[in-house]
Amino acid sequence: MEDAVLFSLKGQVAIITMNRPHSLNSMNEALIDGLHEALTKVEKDPAIKCAVLTGNGKAFVPAEICRFGDSCRYCCKKAFITKVGQVAKRITTIEKPIIAMVNGVTAGAGVNLMLACDLIYAVDTAKFAQSFAKVGLIPDCGGLYFLPKAVGVHKAKELMFTADLIDAATAEKMALVNHIFPAAELEDAVMQMAERLAASAPLAIGLIKNI
């Protein structure tokens, strides 16, 4: 069985790939533990200057986190959601730039994990939704903080209230993502930026992450 998260290096750039394509990279314990492990490598290895976070298959992360069994108690569910949120927090506190390479649809917690990253490049066929209200929830993984910073308070409330699905061009126009690219160009564009950041001033970039 393949690992839920793949980790590779290209020069000074770490590539973290969520690898559950059969479930569109929905979050489970293995995936979240794998993300924590990968982020620890990025944080601790001085040779790594930048990281890219992406998904394998047709999705970045869908709305669904995971299906809990009937035997799973409330405390188990709460602990898991907390662990997911800690991934987003770690992305913001590691003093190295992390680029989200959004390869497809992303919704719910996936959008907020994406927003925790420093730069967001997406395929031009991607779609995005703050889908929480449709299931009677409020945004987790820092969404209440990240989304208003990205698009402004009123647009953030509209996206959260309606849970509307928006396309990549709309997301780029409202600054939800930095840039969009055709699928054939996305990886090259991301790696060019990642290598540029890896060759830049690490102390300055680490401090800029605090804005």
C-alpha positions as CSV (number, residue, x, y, z in Angstrom):
1,M,0.0,0.0,0.0
2,E,1.3,3.4,-1.0
3,D,2.0,6.1,1.6
4,A,-0.7,8.7,2.1
5,V,1.8,11.5,1.7
6,L,4.8,11.4,-0.7
7,F,8.0,13.4,0.0
8,S,10.7,14.2,-2.5
9,L,13.4,16.7,-3.1
10,K,14.3,18.7,-6.2
11,G,17.5,20.6,-5.3
12,Q,16.6,22.8,-2.4
13,V,12.8,22.4,-2.9
14,A,10.7,19.8,-1.0
15,I,7.7,18.5,-2.8
16,I,4.9,17.2,-0.5
17,T,2.2,15.3,-2.3
18,M,-1.1,14.2,-0.8
19,N,-1.5,10.7,-2.2
20,R,-5.0,9.4,-1.7
21,P,-6.3,9.9,-5.3
22,H,-8.9,7.1,-5.0
23,S,-10.7,9.3,-2.4
24,L,-9.7,12.6,-4.0
25,N,-7.2,13.1,-1.2
26,S,-9.8,13.3,1.6
27,M,-8.1,13.7,5.0
28,N,-7.7,10.7,7.3
29,E,-5.2,9.9,10.1
30,A,-2.6,8.6,7.7
31,L,-2.7,11.7,5.5
32,I,-2.6,14.1,8.4
33,D,0.2,12.3,10.1
34,G,2.1,12.2,6.8
35,L,1.7,15.9,6.4
36,H,3.0,16.5,9.9
37,E,6.0,14.3,9.2
38,A,6.7,16.0,5.9
39,L,6.5,19.5,7.5
40,T,8.9,18.4,10.2
41,K,11.4,17.4,7.5
42,V,11.0,20.8,5.8
43,E,11.4,22.6,9.1
44,K,14.4,20.7,10.4
45,D,16.5,20.2,7.2
46,P,18.7,23.3,6.6
47,A,19.2,22.2,3.0
48,I,15.5,22.7,2.2
49,K,14.7,26.3,1.4
50,C,11.2,26.1,0.0
51,A,8.4,23.5,-0.1
52,V,5.5,22.8,-2.6
53,L,2.2,21.2,-1.3
54,T,0.1,19.5,-3.9
55,G,-2.3,16.6,-4.5
56,N,-2.1,13.5,-6.6
57,G,-5.0,12.9,-9.0
58,K,-8.0,15.1,-9.8
59,A,-8.3,17.0,-6.5
60,F,-6.2,19.0,-4.0
61,V,-8.4,18.2,-1.0
62,P,-12.2,17.8,-1.2
63,A,-14.8,19.0,1.2
64,E,-14.9,15.7,3.1
65,I,-12.3,15.2,5.8
66,C,-13.1,11.6,6.5
67,R,-15.8,9.2,7.5
68,F,-15.8,8.5,11.2
69,G,-17.2,5.1,12.3
70,D,-20.2,4.9,14.6
71,S,-17.8,3.7,17.4
72,C,-15.7,6.9,17.1
73,R,-16.6,9.1,20.1
74,Y,-16.9,12.9,20.0
75,C,-13.5,13.3,21.7
76,C,-11.8,11.3,18.9
77,K,-13.4,13.4,16.2
78,K,-12.4,16.6,18.1
79,A,-8.8,15.4,18.4
80,F,-8.6,14.7,14.7
81,I,-10.0,18.1,13.7
82,T,-7.5,19.7,16.0
83,K,-4.7,17.8,14.4
84,V,-5.9,18.9,10.9
85,G,-5.9,22.5,12.1
86,Q,-2.4,22.1,13.4
87,V,-1.2,21.3,9.9
88,A,-2.4,24.7,8.7
89,K,-0.8,26.4,11.7
90,R,2.5,24.8,11.1
91,I,2.5,25.9,7.5
92,T,2.3,29.5,8.6
93,T,4.9,29.2,11.3
94,I,7.7,27.3,9.5
95,E,10.1,30.1,8.4
96,K,10.4,28.8,4.9
97,P,8.0,29.6,1.9
98,I,5.4,27.0,1.1
99,I,3.6,27.1,-2.2
100,A,0.2,25.4,-2.8
101,M,0.1,23.8,-6.2
102,V,-3.6,23.3,-6.5
103,N,-4.1,20.5,-9.1
104,G,-8.0,20.3,-9.0
105,V,-11.1,20.8,-7.0
106,T,-10.7,21.9,-3.4
107,A,-13.3,22.6,-0.8
108,G,-13.9,23.0,2.9
109,A,-10.8,22.3,5.0
110,G,-8.9,21.9,1.7
111,V,-9.4,25.5,0.8
112,N,-8.2,26.6,4.2
113,L,-5.2,24.4,4.1
114,M,-4.4,26.0,0.7
115,L,-4.9,29.5,2.2
116,A,-2.4,28.7,4.9
117,C,0.3,28.5,2.3
118,D,2.3,31.6,1.3
119,L,1.6,31.5,-2.5
120,I,-1.2,29.7,-4.3
121,Y,-0.8,28.6,-7.9
122,A,-3.8,26.7,-9.4
123,V,-4.7,24.8,-12.5
124,D,-7.2,26.8,-14.6
125,T,-9.8,24.0,-14.3
126,A,-9.8,24.1,-10.5
127,K,-12.9,24.9,-8.5
128,F,-13.2,26.1,-4.9
129,A,-15.9,26.2,-2.2
130,Q,-16.2,27.1,1.4
131,S,-18.7,24.3,1.8
132,F,-19.1,24.2,5.5
133,A,-22.5,26.0,5.8
134,K,-24.1,23.3,3.6
135,V,-23.5,20.8,6.4
136,G,-24.2,23.1,9.3
137,L,-20.6,23.8,10.2
138,I,-18.3,26.8,10.5
139,P,-15.0,26.9,8.7
140,D,-12.1,25.1,10.4
141,C,-8.4,24.9,9.7
142,G,-8.1,28.7,10.2
143,G,-10.6,29.6,7.5
144,L,-12.2,32.3,9.6
145,Y,-8.8,34.0,9.8
146,F,-7.3,33.2,6.4
147,L,-10.2,33.9,4.0
148,P,-10.9,37.5,5.1
149,K,-7.2,38.3,4.9
150,A,-7.2,37.0,1.3
151,V,-10.4,38.4,-0.1
152,G,-11.7,40.9,2.4
153,V,-14.4,40.5,5.1
154,H,-17.5,41.0,3.0
155,K,-16.5,38.7,0.2
156,A,-15.3,36.1,2.7
157,K,-18.8,36.2,4.4
158,E,-20.5,35.8,1.0
159,L,-18.4,32.8,0.2
160,M,-18.9,31.3,3.6
161,F,-22.7,32.0,3.8
162,T,-23.5,30.7,0.3
163,A,-20.9,27.9,0.1
164,D,-21.0,28.6,-3.7
165,L,-18.5,26.8,-5.9
166,I,-16.4,29.2,-7.9
167,D,-14.1,28.6,-10.8
168,A,-10.4,29.3,-11.1
169,A,-10.7,32.5,-13.1
170,T,-13.1,33.9,-10.4
171,A,-10.7,32.8,-7.7
172,E,-7.8,34.6,-9.3
173,K,-9.8,37.8,-9.9
174,M,-10.8,38.0,-6.2
175,A,-7.2,37.1,-5.1
176,L,-8.1,33.8,-3.6
177,V,-5.2,32.4,-5.6
178,N,-2.1,34.2,-7.0
179,H,-2.1,32.8,-10.5
180,I,-3.8,30.1,-12.6
181,F,-2.2,28.1,-15.4
182,P,-3.2,25.4,-17.9
183,A,-2.4,21.9,-16.5
184,A,0.6,21.5,-18.8
185,E,2.2,24.6,-17.5
186,L,1.3,24.5,-13.8
187,E,4.2,22.4,-12.4
188,D,6.9,24.4,-14.4
189,A,5.5,27.7,-13.1
190,V,5.4,26.5,-9.5
191,M,8.9,25.1,-9.7
192,Q,10.3,28.2,-11.3
193,M,9.0,30.3,-8.4
194,A,10.0,27.7,-5.8
195,E,13.6,27.6,-7.1
196,R,13.6,31.4,-7.2
197,L,12.5,31.6,-3.5
198,A,15.0,28.9,-2.5
199,A,17.8,31.0,-3.9
200,S,16.6,34.2,-2.2
201,A,17.3,35.6,1.3
202,P,16.0,33.0,3.8
203,L,16.0,35.3,6.9
204,A,14.1,38.0,5.1
205,I,11.5,35.6,3.7
206,G,11.1,34.0,7.1
207,L,10.3,37.4,8.7
208,I,8.0,38.4,5.8
209,K,5.9,35.3,6.6
210,N,4.7,37.1,9.7
211,I,2.6,39.6,7.8
